[in-house]
Amino acid sequence: MGLDQGKVFGQGHDDVGDFTLAGKYRVENGSGKVKMHKQYIEKHSVEYRGEISFQDNYCIMKGKWEIGNNHDEFLIQLILPEIYKIEIERMPTPKFVRVQGNKVMLSYCPNQYDLSQKIMKGLINKGIETICPSINIDEMIKIATVQARVIVPLMSEAYEASNSAKYVLSYADEVGIPIVPVKAQTPYSASGWLGVICAGSLWTQMTNSDDFEQKLDELVGQLRPYMNSSSNEEQQQQQQLDILADENLVQGYYIQNGQQCDMTFDMFTMVNGYIAGRGEDIVGEFVINGEYSRLVNSQEYQFQFTKHYIEQHDVQYAGTTTHSESQIFLDGNWSLEQLSDEFHLEVSLNKSSNCNKSHIMLSYQWNNQKLVKQIADSLKKNNIRIWFDIAGDMKGNINTAMANGVENAAIIVSFNTTAYSKSVNCQKELTYASQLKKTIVPVLLEDHTNFEDTWLGKIIISLEKIHMNDDKQVDATLKSLIEQIHEHLQQNENQEFNESEVITRFEGGAVRGKFTQYEKEFDMSFDFFSLRQGRVAGQGNDDVGHFVIAGTYDNDGNVYFIKQYIEQQAVEYEGYLKFDDMGNFEIKGKWRIGDATDDFFIESIEFSKSSTSSVTCL
């Protein structure tokens, strides 16, 4: 095992088998952080994160290992060939120059909104520039990239269970942004992914309003050294954003074993020398972070970034850019230990008049993936933002397809076939879009009489259709599709209005519910359910059949949504939202259809447990 200028490398064996070890570390004045990837030969891999320290001719590494939901402690002790001196670890000047942020950023989960606001105001009053962004993963990552000097996570069971918290803090850890935790619940001990990232960190406990000011002073004391290290030059540079790319929808691929593997990004940004992003591929969900700089005597850039699969391994990417009038292309090679091959990314320059962040969603069934990909490429060349599930037929993450795909879409383009009409997932997807009153543009890939008497035929019966079932007319019909899209986008842009910000209360998780009818209770089972930024969304089934849910809620707790049964009736639900300090919720109220009405409730699985326990809050 060896250490060389920030890199860890080695090989060995244990009770599991032979392994290789690779990673990186940072030290300052003899101590710092270490992260390693342990790959068992022809078996699984394990992530190691913790502290590294040097004393005399000894190096000690200790922290936590993690694989899936399993984790525990580790200790490694090395005997150095010579006594450690600070000069040994002097790193060469980085190839890429990056500007750090100059603010404290609070990372929190929905139930911690009030506490985060109180801490933010307290820090600002004590002269610490602080930001507390809304719970939007992509915006939080962008803010962390450009503005954050240090990140303060509010550790609790709810925070540990939060998907957005995991994404944001995993990104900060990968980038190397200092993390100063606040313990926001007692009793509580961080475990899993959060325990690994915060292992060895000194935290401040803020669970009692009586000593809030005292604890705030302790937190300020931990933050001052980071804030004082921000130079005036860096602060001035922060005021001038050099944005090369800022896209919601970036797509590309990497080559492995001769196969092309698709990558889809929900967010990708290149600003002030930083690269940040979030996406998904066949391996799983990932975040990226890296750097870029302009090539000498060229308009193009060189770049490098790390692709971190959440709770898994890292892959390194490096290459150079080229560009056209409407797109930037990133090409190069990825590497993972001894493995390496090519990759390609395409990023729109977004020069169209449609400057909002909404997109065009392509809804299709797996059998037509090849054609839809070709159409997607043509739309991107015409500078139209598109989103589509790379697996097709929502074979990927259903929650992502419904939330990111349908809810955030300006237009849904459905590619209609008999197979599409027989797909339960496609039915849920388009029914949900219809329920949200989204603009739907039907593209017929075969004779519509094949499915005109189905649920699909009923949804599109009155809509203007585009016929693309003649291979000889594809170019002409594609032109017609692009014209329709631009017309609808212009109409949507004219109808835009501002909404007050509604607090996210439940990002998604285990939910159950019941409704009463004829003095009997009937169970509702949910595939997913969320309360995000004023929107109620969900899907599931009960004794009546499969359903999708769409509606609204406000900061006062008033909830209204429509439960649309697939190919059946719709039911109105109205009630009141309660939530606790553990990230759980309950909605109680009345449902009605015509003159019929009765009670219902929906709650997170843990609500009944937490509502009986005492929780100390500020």
Secondary structure, DSSP 8 states (H G I E B T S, - for coil): -EEETTEEEEEEE-SS-EEEEEEEEEEETTEEEEEEEEEETTS-EEEEEEEEEEETTEEEEEEEEEETTEEEEEEEEEE-SS---GGGG-----SS------EEEEE--GGGHHHHHHHHHHHHHTT--EE---S-HHHHHHHHHHHEEEEEEEESHHHHH-HHHHHHHHHHHHHT--B--EE-SSS----HHHHHHTTT---EE---GGGHHHHHHHHHHHHHHHHHT--HHHHHHHTS--EEEEES-EEEEEEETTEEEEEEEEEEEEETTEEEEEEEESS-EEEEEEEEEE-TTSS-EEEEEEEEETTS-EEEEEEEEEE-SSEEEEEEEEEETTEEEEEEEEEE---SS--SS-EEEEE--GGGHHHHHHHHHHHHHTT--EE--TTSTT-S-HHHIIIIIIITEEEEEEEE-HHHHH-HHHHHHHHHHHHTT-EEEEEESS-GGGTTTSHHHHHHTTS--EE---GGGHHHHHHHHHHHHHHHHHHHHHT----------B-S--EEEEEEETTEEEEEEEEEEEEETTEEEEEEE-SS-EEEEEEEE-TT-EEEEEEEETTS-EEEEEEEEEE-TTS-EEEEEEEEETTEEEEEEEEETTHHHHTTS-----
